[in-house]
Amino acid sequence: MKKSLLLLLVSTLAFTLSFAQTKKDGTPDKRYKANMTVKQKPIPTTKSGKPDMRYKINKKAKQ
């Protein structure tokens, strides 16, 4: 009895996690932690494409 309940619980959980993370239109549902991605800020560059050394983030990357 315990094994069957455990199997039912695991299968229900797997079904919920696999289908509940997208909305009907196919976009990721942002309520779930797996779909929340951290956007990285673009590194400031000069017109030639080299890192702009006036910014602190580029000075740290060079060291």
C-alpha positions in Angstrom: 0.0 0.0 0.0 2.8 2.4 0.9 4.7 1.7 -2.3 1.7 2.3 -4.4 1.0 5.7 -2.7 4.6 6.7 -3.0 4.6 5.7 -6.7 1.4 7.8 -7.3 2.8 10.8 -5.4 6.1 10.7 -7.4 4.3 10.3 -10.8 2.0 13.2 -10.0 4.9 15.4 -8.9 6.8 14.5 -12.1 3.8 15.3 -14.3 3.2 18.6 -12.5 6.8 19.8 -12.8 7.1 18.9 -16.5 3.9 20.6 -17.7 3.3 23.4 -15.2 6.4 25.4 -16.0 5.0 26.7 -19.3 1.9 28.8 -20.0 -0.7 27.9 -22.7 1.1 30.1 -25.2 4.4 28.2 -24.6 6.3 31.0 -22.8 8.0 30.1 -19.5 6.0 30.7 -16.4 8.0 33.1 -14.2 6.4 31.8 -11.0 8.8 28.9 -11.0 12.4 29.3 -9.8 13.8 27.3 -12.7 12.4 29.8 -15.2 13.7 32.9 -13.5 17.0 33.7 -15.1 19.3 36.5 -14.0 20.0 38.9 -16.9 23.6 40.0 -17.0 24.3 43.6 -17.8 26.1 44.1 -21.1 29.8 45.0 -20.7 30.3 48.6 -21.8 32.5 48.9 -24.9 33.9 51.6 -27.1 32.9 52.1 -30.7 35.7 49.8 -31.8 34.4 47.0 -29.6 37.1 47.0 -26.9 36.1 47.2 -23.2 35.7 50.8 -22.0 38.1 51.2 -19.1 36.2 54.1 -17.6 33.9 51.5 -16.0 34.7 49.6 -12.8 33.5 46.3 -14.1 36.0 46.4 -17.0 38.9 47.3 -14.7 38.2 44.3 -12.5 38.0 42.0 -15.5 41.5 43.0 -16.7 43.2 42.3 -13.4 
